[in-house]
Amino acid sequence: MPKKTYAVMGATGHIGQVLTEKLLEKGHAVRALGRDEKKLSALKDKGAETLSPAFDDAKGLADAFKGADGVFLMIPPQLRGG
């Protein structure tokens, strides 16, 4: 299988972190997007490129996704009553 580039939004979360690590294990390039610099640094140590654009920064996200073969986006549900 040819190696690809993936951008993973929420790469330090429960699902995103597992996905990021699995993609790296398979030799893919991963752009790990997240807010927590400490958690991102652990992914960087494993080979991921790390980025921290705000989730409402359209240009920052477009730059992070540019040239990626795939993008993983998972927006958590609103858990507030309403």
mmCIF file of the N, C-alpha and C atoms, coordinates in Angstrom:
data_MODEL
# 
_entry.id   MODEL 
# 
loop_
_atom_site.group_PDB 
_atom_site.id 
_atom_site.type_symbol 
_atom_site.label_atom_id 
_atom_site.label_alt_id 
_atom_site.label_comp_id 
_atom_site.label_asym_id 
_atom_site.label_entity_id 
_atom_site.label_seq_id 
_atom_site.pdbx_PDB_ins_code 
_atom_site.Cartn_x 
_atom_site.Cartn_y 
_atom_site.Cartn_z 
_atom_site.occupancy 
_atom_site.B_iso_or_equiv 
_atom_site.pdbx_formal_charge 
_atom_site.auth_seq_id 
_atom_site.auth_comp_id 
_atom_site.auth_asym_id 
_atom_site.auth_atom_id 
_atom_site.pdbx_PDB_model_num 
ATOM 1   N N  . MET A 1 1  ? 0.850   -1.186 0.000  1.00 0.00 ? 1  MET A N  1 
ATOM 2   C CA . MET A 1 1  ? 0.000   0.000  0.000  1.00 0.00 ? 1  MET A CA 1 
ATOM 3   C C  . MET A 1 1  ? 0.890   1.241  0.000  1.00 0.00 ? 1  MET A C  1 
ATOM 4   N N  . PRO A 1 2  ? 0.634   2.190  -0.899 1.00 0.00 ? 2  PRO A N  1 
ATOM 5   C CA . PRO A 1 2  ? 1.446   3.404  -0.919 1.00 0.00 ? 2  PRO A CA 1 
ATOM 6   C C  . PRO A 1 2  ? 1.203   4.245  0.330  1.00 0.00 ? 2  PRO A C  1 
ATOM 7   N N  . LYS A 1 3  ? 2.235   4.880  0.802  1.00 0.00 ? 3  LYS A N  1 
ATOM 8   C CA . LYS A 1 3  ? 2.117   5.713  1.995  1.00 0.00 ? 3  LYS A CA 1 
ATOM 9   C C  . LYS A 1 3  ? 1.445   7.029  1.627  1.00 0.00 ? 3  LYS A C  1 
ATOM 10  N N  . LYS A 1 4  ? 0.647   7.546  2.535  1.00 0.00 ? 4  LYS A N  1 
ATOM 11  C CA . LYS A 1 4  ? -0.134  8.753  2.296  1.00 0.00 ? 4  LYS A CA 1 
ATOM 12  C C  . LYS A 1 4  ? 0.085   9.752  3.416  1.00 0.00 ? 4  LYS A C  1 
ATOM 13  N N  . THR A 1 5  ? -0.475  10.948 3.231  1.00 0.00 ? 5  THR A N  1 
ATOM 14  C CA . THR A 1 5  ? -0.430  11.993 4.246  1.00 0.00 ? 5  THR A CA 1 
ATOM 15  C C  . THR A 1 5  ? -1.841  12.216 4.766  1.00 0.00 ? 5  THR A C  1 
ATOM 16  N N  . TYR A 1 6  ? -1.982  12.181 6.081  1.00 0.00 ? 6  TYR A N  1 
ATOM 17  C CA . TYR A 1 6  ? -3.275  12.383 6.715  1.00 0.00 ? 6  TYR A CA 1 
ATOM 18  C C  . TYR A 1 6  ? -3.193  13.514 7.733  1.00 0.00 ? 6  TYR A C  1 
ATOM 19  N N  . ALA A 1 7  ? -4.242  14.304 7.809  1.00 0.00 ? 7  ALA A N  1 
ATOM 20  C CA . ALA A 1 7  ? -4.388  15.315 8.850  1.00 0.00 ? 7  ALA A CA 1 
ATOM 21  C C  . ALA A 1 7  ? -5.442  14.792 9.823  1.00 0.00 ? 7  ALA A C  1 
ATOM 22  N N  . VAL A 1 8  ? -5.112  14.813 11.097 1.00 0.00 ? 8  VAL A N  1 
ATOM 23  C CA . VAL A 1 8  ? -6.032  14.300 12.117 1.00 0.00 ? 8  VAL A CA 1 
ATOM 24  C C  . VAL A 1 8  ? -6.351  15.435 13.083 1.00 0.00 ? 8  VAL A C  1 
ATOM 25  N N  . MET A 1 9  ? -7.577  15.914 13.013 1.00 0.00 ? 9  MET A N  1 
ATOM 26  C CA . MET A 1 9  ? -8.036  16.966 13.911 1.00 0.00 ? 9  MET A CA 1 
ATOM 27  C C  . MET A 1 9  ? -8.484  16.305 15.214 1.00 0.00 ? 9  MET A C  1 
ATOM 28  N N  . GLY A 1 10 ? -8.036  16.848 16.334 1.00 0.00 ? 10 GLY A N  1 
ATOM 29  C CA . GLY A 1 10 ? -8.325  16.216 17.617 1.00 0.00 ? 10 GLY A CA 1 
ATOM 30  C C  . GLY A 1 10 ? -7.393  15.040 17.863 1.00 0.00 ? 10 GLY A C  1 
ATOM 31  N N  . ALA A 1 11 ? -6.154  15.170 17.409 1.00 0.00 ? 11 ALA A N  1 
ATOM 32  C CA . ALA A 1 11 ? -5.194  14.062 17.458 1.00 0.00 ? 11 ALA A CA 1 
ATOM 33  C C  . ALA A 1 11 ? -4.795  13.648 18.868 1.00 0.00 ? 11 ALA A C  1 
ATOM 34  N N  . THR A 1 12 ? -5.094  14.469 19.859 1.00 0.00 ? 12 THR A N  1 
ATOM 35  C CA . THR A 1 12 ? -4.750  14.101 21.231 1.00 0.00 ? 12 THR A CA 1 
ATOM 36  C C  . THR A 1 12 ? -5.946  13.544 21.998 1.00 0.00 ? 12 THR A C  1 
ATOM 37  N N  . GLY A 1 13 ? -7.077  13.409 21.323 1.00 0.00 ? 13 GLY A N  1 
ATOM 38  C CA . GLY A 1 13 ? -8.274  12.869 21.967 1.00 0.00 ? 13 GLY A CA 1 
ATOM 39  C C  . GLY A 1 13 ? -8.274  11.352 21.970 1.00 0.00 ? 13 GLY A C  1 
ATOM 40  N N  . HIS A 1 14 ? -9.318  10.777 22.526 1.00 0.00 ? 14 HIS A N  1 
ATOM 41  C CA . HIS A 1 14 ? -9.416  9.323  22.677 1.00 0.00 ? 14 HIS A CA 1 
ATOM 42  C C  . HIS A 1 14 ? -9.320  8.591  21.340 1.00 0.00 ? 14 HIS A C  1 
ATOM 43  N N  . ILE A 1 15 ? -10.056 9.015  20.368 1.00 0.00 ? 15 ILE A N  1 
ATOM 44  C CA . ILE A 1 15 ? -10.064 8.354  19.063 1.00 0.00 ? 15 ILE A CA 1 
ATOM 45  C C  . ILE A 1 15 ? -8.925  8.868  18.188 1.00 0.00 ? 15 ILE A C  1 
ATOM 46  N N  . GLY A 1 16 ? -8.734  10.182 18.152 1.00 0.00 ? 16 GLY A N  1 
ATOM 47  C CA . GLY A 1 16 ? -7.709  10.776 17.313 1.00 0.00 ? 16 GLY A CA 1 
ATOM 48  C C  . GLY A 1 16 ? -6.302  10.308 17.639 1.00 0.00 ? 16 GLY A C  1 
ATOM 49  N N  . GLN A 1 17 ? -6.012  10.122 18.918 1.00 0.00 ? 17 GLN A N  1 
ATOM 50  C CA . GLN A 1 17 ? -4.674  9.679  19.306 1.00 0.00 ? 17 GLN A CA 1 
ATOM 51  C C  . GLN A 1 17 ? -4.408  8.254  18.830 1.00 0.00 ? 17 GLN A C  1 
ATOM 52  N N  . VAL A 1 18 ? -5.377  7.376  19.001 1.00 0.00 ? 18 VAL A N  1 
ATOM 53  C CA . VAL A 1 18 ? -5.214  5.993  18.532 1.00 0.00 ? 18 VAL A CA 1 
ATOM 54  C C  . VAL A 1 18 ? -5.046  5.980  17.019 1.00 0.00 ? 18 VAL A C  1 
ATOM 55  N N  . LEU A 1 19 ? -5.867  6.742  16.314 1.00 0.00 ? 19 LEU A N  1 
ATOM 56  C CA . LEU A 1 19 ? -5.775  6.809  14.859 1.00 0.00 ? 19 LEU A CA 1 
ATOM 57  C C  . LEU A 1 19 ? -4.405  7.336  14.421 1.00 0.00 ? 19 LEU A C  1 
ATOM 58  N N  . THR A 1 20 ? -3.957  8.411  15.049 1.00 0.00 ? 20 THR A N  1 
ATOM 59  C CA . THR A 1 20 ? -2.653  8.995  14.712 1.00 0.00 ? 20 THR A CA 1 
ATOM 60  C C  . THR A 1 20 ? -1.537  7.980  14.905 1.00 0.00 ? 20 THR A C  1 
ATOM 61  N N  . GLU A 1 21 ? -1.534  7.290  16.028 1.00 0.00 ? 21 GLU A N  1 
ATOM 62  C CA . GLU A 1 21 ? -0.477  6.313  16.312 1.00 0.00 ? 21 GLU A CA 1 
ATOM 63  C C  . GLU A 1 21 ? -0.521  5.143  15.328 1.00 0.00 ? 21 GLU A C  1 
ATOM 64  N N  . LYS A 1 22 ? -1.714  4.684  14.973 1.00 0.00 ? 22 LYS A N  1 
ATOM 65  C CA . LYS A 1 22 ? -1.835  3.577  14.008 1.00 0.00 ? 22 LYS A CA 1 
ATOM 66  C C  . LYS A 1 22 ? -1.330  3.996  12.629 1.00 0.00 ? 22 LYS A C  1 
ATOM 67  N N  . LEU A 1 23 ? -1.672  5.197  12.197 1.00 0.00 ? 23 LEU A N  1 
ATOM 68  C CA . LEU A 1 23 ? -1.207  5.684  10.904 1.00 0.00 ? 23 LEU A CA 1 
ATOM 69  C C  . LEU A 1 23 ? 0.314   5.813  10.883 1.00 0.00 ? 23 LEU A C  1 
ATOM 70  N N  . LEU A 1 24 ? 0.882   6.326  11.967 1.00 0.00 ? 24 LEU A N  1 
ATOM 71  C CA . LEU A 1 24 ? 2.340   6.444  12.048 1.00 0.00 ? 24 LEU A CA 1 
ATOM 72  C C  . LEU A 1 24 ? 3.004   5.062  12.027 1.00 0.00 ? 24 LEU A C  1 
ATOM 73  N N  . GLU A 1 25 ? 2.419   4.109  12.743 1.00 0.00 ? 25 GLU A N  1 
ATOM 74  C CA . GLU A 1 25 ? 2.966   2.744  12.762 1.00 0.00 ? 25 GLU A CA 1 
ATOM 75  C C  . GLU A 1 25 ? 3.001   2.142  11.359 1.00 0.00 ? 25 GLU A C  1 
ATOM 76  N N  . LYS A 1 26 ? 2.029   2.522  10.525 1.00 0.00 ? 26 LYS A N  1 
ATOM 77  C CA . LYS A 1 26 ? 1.960   1.999  9.155  1.00 0.00 ? 26 LYS A CA 1 
ATOM 78  C C  . LYS A 1 26 ? 2.854   2.795  8.197  1.00 0.00 ? 26 LYS A C  1 
ATOM 79  N N  . GLY A 1 27 ? 3.555   3.793  8.719  1.00 0.00 ? 27 GLY A N  1 
ATOM 80  C CA . GLY A 1 27 ? 4.500   4.550  7.914  1.00 0.00 ? 27 GLY A CA 1 
ATOM 81  C C  . GLY A 1 27 ? 3.942   5.758  7.194  1.00 0.00 ? 27 GLY A C  1 
ATOM 82  N N  . HIS A 1 28 ? 2.698   6.125  7.501  1.00 0.00 ? 28 HIS A N  1 
ATOM 83  C CA . HIS A 1 28 ? 2.094   7.293  6.859  1.00 0.00 ? 28 HIS A CA 1 
ATOM 84  C C  . HIS A 1 28 ? 2.605   8.580  7.517  1.00 0.00 ? 28 HIS A C  1 
ATOM 85  N N  . ALA A 1 29 ? 2.552   9.668  6.772  1.00 0.00 ? 29 ALA A N  1 
ATOM 86  C CA . ALA A 1 29 ? 2.838   10.992 7.323  1.00 0.00 ? 29 ALA A CA 1 
ATOM 87  C C  . ALA A 1 29 ? 1.550   11.490 7.967  1.00 0.00 ? 29 ALA A C  1 
ATOM 88  N N  . VAL A 1 30 ? 1.668   12.028 9.180  1.00 0.00 ? 30 VAL A N  1 
ATOM 89  C CA . VAL A 1 30 ? 0.483   12.503 9.897  1.00 0.00 ? 30 VAL A CA 1 
ATOM 90  C C  . VAL A 1 30 ? 0.708   13.929 10.372 1.00 0.00 ? 30 VAL A C  1 
ATOM 91  N N  . ARG A 1 31 ? -0.272  14.772 10.092 1.00 0.00 ? 31 ARG A N  1 
ATOM 92  C CA . ARG A 1 31 ? -0.315  16.118 10.659 1.00 0.00 ? 31 ARG A CA 1 
ATOM 93  C C  . ARG A 1 31 ? -1.302  16.046 11.822 1.00 0.00 ? 31 ARG A C  1 
ATOM 94  N N  . ALA A 1 32 ? -0.774  16.094 13.018 1.00 0.00 ? 32 ALA A N  1 
ATOM 95  C CA . ALA A 1 32 ? -1.590  15.981 14.218 1.00 0.00 ? 32 ALA A CA 1 
ATOM 96  C C  . ALA A 1 32 ? -2.018  17.375 14.670 1.00 0.00 ? 32 ALA A C  1 
ATOM 97  N N  . LEU A 1 33 ? -3.327  17.615 14.684 1.00 0.00 ? 33 LEU A N  1 
ATOM 98  C CA . LEU A 1 33 ? -3.864  18.909 15.103 1.00 0.00 ? 33 LEU A CA 1 
ATOM 99  C C  . LEU A 1 33 ? -4.493  18.769 16.475 1.00 0.00 ? 33 LEU A C  1 
ATOM 100 N N  . GLY A 1 34 ? -4.162  19.702 17.358 1.00 0.00 ? 34 GLY A N  1 
ATOM 101 C CA . GLY A 1 34 ? -4.732  19.668 18.695 1.00 0.00 ? 34 GLY A CA 1 
ATOM 102 C C  . GLY A 1 34 ? -4.369  20.912 19.475 1.00 0.00 ? 34 GLY A C  1 
ATOM 103 N N  . ARG A 1 35 ? -4.926  21.022 20.680 1.00 0.00 ? 35 ARG A N  1 
ATOM 104 C CA . ARG A 1 35 ? -4.705  22.204 21.524 1.00 0.00 ? 35 ARG A CA 1 
ATOM 105 C C  . ARG A 1 35 ? -3.643  21.993 22.581 1.00 0.00 ? 35 ARG A C  1 
ATOM 106 N N  . ASP A 1 36 ? -3.458  20.776 23.033 1.00 0.00 ? 36 ASP A N  1 
ATOM 107 C CA . ASP A 1 36 ? -2.580  20.498 24.171 1.00 0.00 ? 36 ASP A CA 1 
ATOM 108 C C  . ASP A 1 36 ? -1.140  20.257 23.694 1.00 0.00 ? 36 ASP A C  1 
ATOM 109 N N  . GLU A 1 37 ? -0.288  21.250 23.907 1.00 0.00 ? 37 GLU A N  1 
ATOM 110 C CA . GLU A 1 37 ? 1.095   21.172 23.426 1.00 0.00 ? 37 GLU A CA 1 
ATOM 111 C C  . GLU A 1 37 ? 1.851   19.985 24.014 1.00 0.00 ? 37 GLU A C  1 
ATOM 112 N N  . LYS A 1 38 ? 1.601   19.655 25.268 1.00 0.00 ? 38 LYS A N  1 
ATOM 113 C CA . LYS A 1 38 ? 2.298   18.531 25.908 1.00 0.00 ? 38 LYS A CA 1 
ATOM 114 C C  . LYS A 1 38 ? 1.920   17.211 25.228 1.00 0.00 ? 38 LYS A C  1 
ATOM 115 N N  . LYS A 1 39 ? 0.629   17.010 24.998 1.00 0.00 ? 39 LYS A N  1 
ATOM 116 C CA . LYS A 1 39 ? 0.181   15.785 24.326 1.00 0.00 ? 39 LYS A CA 1 
ATOM 117 C C  . LYS A 1 39 ? 0.650   15.763 22.876 1.00 0.00 ? 39 LYS A C  1 
ATOM 118 N N  . LEU A 1 40 ? 0.636   16.924 22.216 1.00 0.00 ? 40 LEU A N  1 
ATOM 119 C CA . LEU A 1 40 ? 1.120   16.984 20.837 1.00 0.00 ? 40 LEU A CA 1 
ATOM 120 C C  . LEU A 1 40 ? 2.605   16.647 20.758 1.00 0.00 ? 40 LEU A C  1 
ATOM 121 N N  . SER A 1 41 ? 3.385   17.079 21.753 1.00 0.00 ? 41 SER A N  1 
ATOM 122 C CA . SER A 1 41 ? 4.825   16.801 21.717 1.00 0.00 ? 41 SER A CA 1 
ATOM 123 C C  . SER A 1 41 ? 5.096   15.303 21.787 1.00 0.00 ? 41 SER A C  1 
ATOM 124 N N  . ALA A 1 42 ? 4.246   14.552 22.484 1.00 0.00 ? 42 ALA A N  1 
ATOM 125 C CA . ALA A 1 42 ? 4.404   13.093 22.540 1.00 0.00 ? 42 ALA A CA 1 
ATOM 126 C C  . ALA A 1 42 ? 4.175   12.486 21.152 1.00 0.00 ? 42 ALA A C  1 
ATOM 127 N N  . LEU A 1 43 ? 3.213   13.033 20.398 1.00 0.00 ? 43 LEU A N  1 
ATOM 128 C CA . LEU A 1 43 ? 2.966   12.553 19.033 1.00 0.00 ? 43 LEU A CA 1 
ATOM 129 C C  . LEU A 1 43 ? 4.092   12.983 18.095 1.00 0.00 ? 43 LEU A C  1 
ATOM 130 N N  . LYS A 1 44 ? 4.631   14.174 18.337 1.00 0.00 ? 44 LYS A N  1 
ATOM 131 C CA . LYS A 1 44 ? 5.762   14.640 17.526 1.00 0.00 ? 44 LYS A CA 1 
ATOM 132 C C  . LYS A 1 44 ? 6.963   13.710 17.717 1.00 0.00 ? 44 LYS A C  1 
ATOM 133 N N  . ASP A 1 45 ? 7.172   13.274 18.959 1.00 0.00 ? 45 ASP A N  1 
ATOM 134 C CA . ASP A 1 45 ? 8.274   12.347 19.245 1.00 0.00 ? 45 ASP A CA 1 
ATOM 135 C C  . ASP A 1 45 ? 8.100   11.026 18.495 1.00 0.00 ? 45 ASP A C  1 
ATOM 136 N N  . LYS A 1 46 ? 6.860   10.689 18.146 1.00 0.00 ? 46 LYS A N  1 
ATOM 137 C CA . LYS A 1 46 ? 6.583   9.449  17.408 1.00 0.00 ? 46 LYS A CA 1 
ATOM 138 C C  . LYS A 1 46 ? 6.623   9.661  15.892 1.00 0.00 ? 46 LYS A C  1 
ATOM 139 N N  . GLY A 1 47 ? 6.842   10.917 15.461 1.00 0.00 ? 47 GLY A N  1 
ATOM 140 C CA . GLY A 1 47 ? 6.993   11.180 14.032 1.00 0.00 ? 47 GLY A CA 1 
ATOM 141 C C  . GLY A 1 47 ? 5.939   12.051 13.389 1.00 0.00 ? 47 GLY A C  1 
ATOM 142 N N  . ALA A 1 48 ? 4.954   12.485 14.145 1.00 0.00 ? 48 ALA A N  1 
ATOM 143 C CA . ALA A 1 48 ? 3.901   13.325 13.573 1.00 0.00 ? 48 ALA A CA 1 
ATOM 144 C C  . ALA A 1 48 ? 4.370   14.772 13.446 1.00 0.00 ? 48 ALA A C  1 
ATOM 145 N N  . GLU A 1 49 ? 3.857   15.443 12.431 1.00 0.00 ? 49 GLU A N  1 
ATOM 146 C CA . GLU A 1 49 ? 3.986   16.893 12.348 1.00 0.00 ? 49 GLU A CA 1 
ATOM 147 C C  . GLU A 1 49 ? 2.851   17.437 13.210 1.00 0.00 ? 49 GLU A C  1 
ATOM 148 N N  . THR A 1 50 ? 3.128   18.394 14.080 1.00 0.00 ? 50 THR A N  1 
ATOM 149 C CA . THR A 1 50 ? 2.080   18.890 14.969 1.00 0.00 ? 50 THR A CA 1 
ATOM 150 C C  . THR A 1 50 ? 1.730   20.336 14.639 1.00 0.00 ? 50 THR A C  1 
ATOM 151 N N  . LEU A 1 51 ? 0.437   20.621 14.717 1.00 0.00 ? 51 LEU A N  1 
ATOM 152 C CA . LEU A 1 51 ? -0.088  21.947 14.419 1.00 0.00 ? 51 LEU A CA 1 
ATOM 153 C C  . LEU A 1 51 ? -1.177  22.274 15.430 1.00 0.00 ? 51 LEU A C  1 
ATOM 154 N N  . SER A 1 52 ? -1.361  23.577 15.695 1.00 0.00 ? 52 SER A N  1 
ATOM 155 C CA . SER A 1 52 ? -2.387  23.984 16.652 1.00 0.00 ? 52 SER A CA 1 
ATOM 156 C C  . SER A 1 52 ? -3.249  25.134 16.142 1.00 0.00 ? 52 SER A C  1 
ATOM 157 N N  . PRO A 1 53 ? -3.833  25.007 14.951 1.00 0.00 ? 53 PRO A N  1 
ATOM 158 C CA . PRO A 1 53 ? -4.731  26.084 14.520 1.00 0.00 ? 53 PRO A CA 1 
ATOM 159 C C  . PRO A 1 53 ? -6.014  26.034 15.360 1.00 0.00 ? 53 PRO A C  1 
ATOM 160 N N  . ALA A 1 54 ? -6.617  27.195 15.576 1.00 0.00 ? 54 ALA A N  1 
ATOM 161 C CA . ALA A 1 54 ? -7.906  27.227 16.261 1.00 0.00 ? 54 ALA A CA 1 
ATOM 162 C C  . ALA A 1 54 ? -8.922  26.503 15.388 1.00 0.00 ? 54 ALA A C  1 
ATOM 163 N N  . PHE A 1 55 ? -9.880  25.842 16.006 1.00 0.00 ? 55 PHE A N  1 
ATOM 164 C CA . PHE A 1 55 ? -10.854 25.065 15.254 1.00 0.00 ? 55 PHE A CA 1 
ATOM 165 C C  . PHE A 1 55 ? -11.810 25.941 14.445 1.00 0.00 ? 55 PHE A C  1 
ATOM 166 N N  . ASP A 1 56 ? -11.785 27.259 14.687 1.00 0.00 ? 56 ASP A N  1 
ATOM 167 C CA . ASP A 1 56 ? -12.609 28.156 13.890 1.00 0.00 ? 56 ASP A CA 1 
ATOM 168 C C  . ASP A 1 56 ? -11.756 29.036 12.971 1.00 0.00 ? 56 ASP A C  1 
ATOM 169 N N  . ASP A 1 57 ? -10.505 28.688 12.784 1.00 0.00 ? 57 ASP A N  1 
ATOM 170 C CA . ASP A 1 57 ? -9.579  29.414 11.915 1.00 0.00 ? 57 ASP A CA 1 
ATOM 171 C C  . ASP A 1 57 ? -9.559  28.748 10.540 1.00 0.00 ? 57 ASP A C  1 
ATOM 172 N N  . ALA A 1 58 ? -10.409 29.233 9.653  1.00 0.00 ? 58 ALA A N  1 
ATOM 173 C CA . ALA A 1 58 ? -10.564 28.599 8.335  1.00 0.00 ? 58 ALA A CA 1 
ATOM 174 C C  . ALA A 1 58 ? -9.244  28.561 7.565  1.00 0.00 ? 58 ALA A C  1 
ATOM 175 N N  . LYS A 1 59 ? -8.478  29.637 7.578  1.00 0.00 ? 59 LYS A N  1 
ATOM 176 C CA . LYS A 1 59 ? -7.210  29.653 6.849  1.00 0.00 ? 59 LYS A CA 1 
ATOM 177 C C  . LYS A 1 59 ? -6.209  28.690 7.477  1.00 0.00 ? 59 LYS A C  1 
ATOM 178 N N  . GLY A 1 60 ? -6.122  28.691 8.803  1.00 0.00 ? 60 GLY A N  1 
ATOM 179 C CA . GLY A 1 60 ? -5.198  27.777 9.480  1.00 0.00 ? 60 GLY A CA 1 
ATOM 180 C C  . GLY A 1 60 ? -5.528  26.320 9.203  1.00 0.00 ? 60 GLY A C  1 
ATOM 181 N N  . LEU A 1 61 ? -6.804  25.990 9.203  1.00 0.00 ? 61 LEU A N  1 
ATOM 182 C CA . LEU A 1 61 ? -7.220  24.619 8.909  1.00 0.00 ? 61 LEU A CA 1 
ATOM 183 C C  . LEU A 1 61 ? -6.975  24.282 7.440  1.00 0.00 ? 61 LEU A C  1 
ATOM 184 N N  . ALA A 1 62 ? -7.277  25.222 6.545  1.00 0.00 ? 62 ALA A N  1 
ATOM 185 C CA . ALA A 1 62 ? -7.034  24.977 5.118  1.00 0.00 ? 62 ALA A CA 1 
ATOM 186 C C  . ALA A 1 62 ? -5.547  24.715 4.876  1.00 0.00 ? 62 ALA A C  1 
ATOM 187 N N  . ASP A 1 63 ? -4.684  25.481 5.540  1.00 0.00 ? 63 ASP A N  1 
ATOM 188 C CA . ASP A 1 63 ? -3.239  25.264 5.411  1.00 0.00 ? 63 ASP A CA 1 
ATOM 189 C C  . ASP A 1 63 ? -2.844  23.891 5.949  1.00 0.00 ? 63 ASP A C  1 
ATOM 190 N N  . ALA A 1 64 ? -3.433  23.492 7.076  1.00 0.00 ? 64 ALA A N  1 
ATOM 191 C CA . ALA A 1 64 ? -3.113  22.192 7.679  1.00 0.00 ? 64 ALA A CA 1 
ATOM 192 C C  . ALA A 1 64 ? -3.578  21.034 6.803  1.00 0.00 ? 64 ALA A C  1 
ATOM 193 N N  . PHE A 1 65 ? -4.683  21.216 6.099  1.00 0.00 ? 65 PHE A N  1 
ATOM 194 C CA . PHE A 1 65 ? -5.249  20.145 5.272  1.00 0.00 ? 65 PHE A CA 1 
ATOM 195 C C  . PHE A 1 65 ? -4.680  20.122 3.849  1.00 0.00 ? 65 PHE A C  1 
ATOM 196 N N  . LYS A 1 66 ? -4.028  21.203 3.441  1.00 0.00 ? 66 LYS A N  1 
ATOM 197 C CA . LYS A 1 66 ? -3.542  21.318 2.057  1.00 0.00 ? 66 LYS A CA 1 
ATOM 198 C C  . LYS A 1 66 ? -2.597  20.172 1.710  1.00 0.00 ? 66 LYS A C  1 
ATOM 199 N N  . GLY A 1 67 ? -2.911  19.502 0.616  1.00 0.00 ? 67 GLY A N  1 
ATOM 200 C CA . GLY A 1 67 ? -2.071  18.413 0.127  1.00 0.00 ? 67 GLY A CA 1 
ATOM 201 C C  . GLY A 1 67 ? -2.261  17.091 0.842  1.00 0.00 ? 67 GLY A C  1 
ATOM 202 N N  . ALA A 1 68 ? -3.110  17.043 1.851  1.00 0.00 ? 68 ALA A N  1 
ATOM 203 C CA . ALA A 1 68 ? -3.351  15.784 2.568  1.00 0.00 ? 68 ALA A CA 1 
ATOM 204 C C  . ALA A 1 68 ? -4.193  14.850 1.700  1.00 0.00 ? 68 ALA A C  1 
ATOM 205 N N  . ASP A 1 69 ? -3.901  13.568 1.785  1.00 0.00 ? 69 ASP A N  1 
ATOM 206 C CA . ASP A 1 69 ? -4.692  12.565 1.070  1.00 0.00 ? 69 ASP A CA 1 
ATOM 207 C C  . ASP A 1 69 ? -6.009  12.294 1.781  1.00 0.00 ? 69 ASP A C  1 
ATOM 208 N N  . GLY A 1 70 ? -6.046  12.549 3.072  1.00 0.00 ? 70 GLY A N  1 
ATOM 209 C CA . GLY A 1 70 ? -7.260  12.347 3.846  1.00 0.00 ? 70 GLY A CA 1 
ATOM 210 C C  . GLY A 1 70 ? -7.231  13.192 5.101  1.00 0.00 ? 70 GLY A C  1 
ATOM 211 N N  . VAL A 1 71 ? -8.424  13.546 5.574  1.00 0.00 ? 71 VAL A N  1 
ATOM 212 C CA . VAL A 1 71 ? -8.565  14.351 6.788  1.00 0.00 ? 71 VAL A CA 1 
ATOM 213 C C  . VAL A 1 71 ? -9.561  13.660 7.699  1.00 0.00 ? 71 VAL A C  1 
ATOM 214 N N  . PHE A 1 72 ? -9.202  13.521 8.977  1.00 0.00 ? 72 PHE A N  1 
ATOM 215 C CA . PHE A 1 72 ? -10.113 12.966 9.967  1.00 0.00 ? 72 PHE A CA 1 
ATOM 216 C C  . PHE A 1 72 ? -10.607 14.114 10.835 1.00 0.00 ? 72 PHE A C  1 
ATOM 217 N N  . LEU A 1 73 ? -11.917 14.306 10.849 1.00 0.00 ? 73 LEU A N  1 
ATOM 218 C CA . LEU A 1 73 ? -12.556 15.339 11.660 1.00 0.00 ? 73 LEU A CA 1 
ATOM 219 C C  . LEU A 1 73 ? -13.628 14.683 12.500 1.00 0.00 ? 73 LEU A C  1 
ATOM 220 N N  . MET A 1 74 ? -13.556 14.881 13.778 1.00 0.00 ? 74 MET A N  1 
ATOM 221 C CA . MET A 1 74 ? -14.618 14.362 14.634 1.00 0.00 ? 74 MET A CA 1 
ATOM 222 C C  . MET A 1 74 ? -14.950 15.449 15.639 1.00 0.00 ? 74 MET A C  1 
ATOM 223 N N  . ILE A 1 75 ? -16.101 16.014 15.494 1.00 0.00 ? 75 ILE A N  1 
ATOM 224 C CA . ILE A 1 75 ? -16.533 17.097 16.374 1.00 0.00 ? 75 ILE A CA 1 
ATOM 225 C C  . ILE A 1 75 ? -17.345 16.475 17.510 1.00 0.00 ? 75 ILE A C  1 
ATOM 226 N N  . PRO A 1 76 ? -16.919 16.688 18.772 1.00 0.00 ? 76 PRO A N  1 
ATOM 227 C CA . PRO A 1 76 ? -17.657 16.087 19.883 1.00 0.00 ? 76 PRO A CA 1 
ATOM 228 C C  . PRO A 1 76 ? -19.061 16.677 19.996 1.00 0.00 ? 76 PRO A C  1 
ATOM 229 N N  . PRO A 1 77 ? -19.986 15.899 20.505 1.00 0.00 ? 77 PRO A N  1 
ATOM 230 C CA . PRO A 1 77 ? -21.367 16.389 20.659 1.00 0.00 ? 77 PRO A CA 1 
ATOM 231 C C  . PRO A 1 77 ? -21.451 17.440 21.759 1.00 0.00 ? 77 PRO A C  1 
ATOM 232 N N  . GLN A 1 78 ? -22.448 18.277 21.641 1.00 0.00 ? 78 GLN A N  1 
ATOM 233 C CA . GLN A 1 78 ? -22.721 19.239 22.718 1.00 0.00 ? 78 GLN A CA 1 
ATOM 234 C C  . GLN A 1 78 ? -23.343 18.473 23.870 1.00 0.00 ? 78 GLN A C  1 
ATOM 235 N N  . LEU A 1 79 ? -22.704 18.465 24.998 1.00 0.00 ? 79 LEU A N  1 
ATOM 236 C CA . LEU A 1 79 ? -23.213 17.717 26.132 1.00 0.00 ? 79 LEU A CA 1 
ATOM 237 C C  . LEU A 1 79 ? -23.981 18.591 27.109 1.00 0.00 ? 79 LEU A C  1 
ATOM 238 N N  . ARG A 1 80 ? -24.114 19.859 26.798 1.00 0.00 ? 80 ARG A N  1 
ATOM 239 C CA . ARG A 1 80 ? -24.858 20.776 27.671 1.00 0.00 ? 80 ARG A CA 1 
ATOM 240 C C  . ARG A 1 80 ? -26.361 20.596 27.447 1.00 0.00 ? 80 ARG A C  1 
ATOM 241 N N  . GLY A 1 81 ? -27.089 20.731 28.502 1.00 0.00 ? 81 GLY A N  1 
ATOM 242 C CA . GLY A 1 81 ? -28.548 20.680 28.383 1.00 0.00 ? 81 GLY A CA 1 
ATOM 243 C C  . GLY A 1 81 ? -29.050 21.915 27.658 1.00 0.00 ? 81 GLY A C  1 
ATOM 244 N N  . GLY A 1 82 ? -30.215 21.806 27.070 1.00 0.00 ? 82 GLY A N  1 
ATOM 245 C CA . GLY A 1 82 ? -30.533 22.948 26.353 1.00 0.00 ? 82 GLY A CA 1 
ATOM 246 C C  . GLY A 1 82 ? -31.799 23.418 26.022 1.00 0.00 ? 82 GLY A C  1 
# 
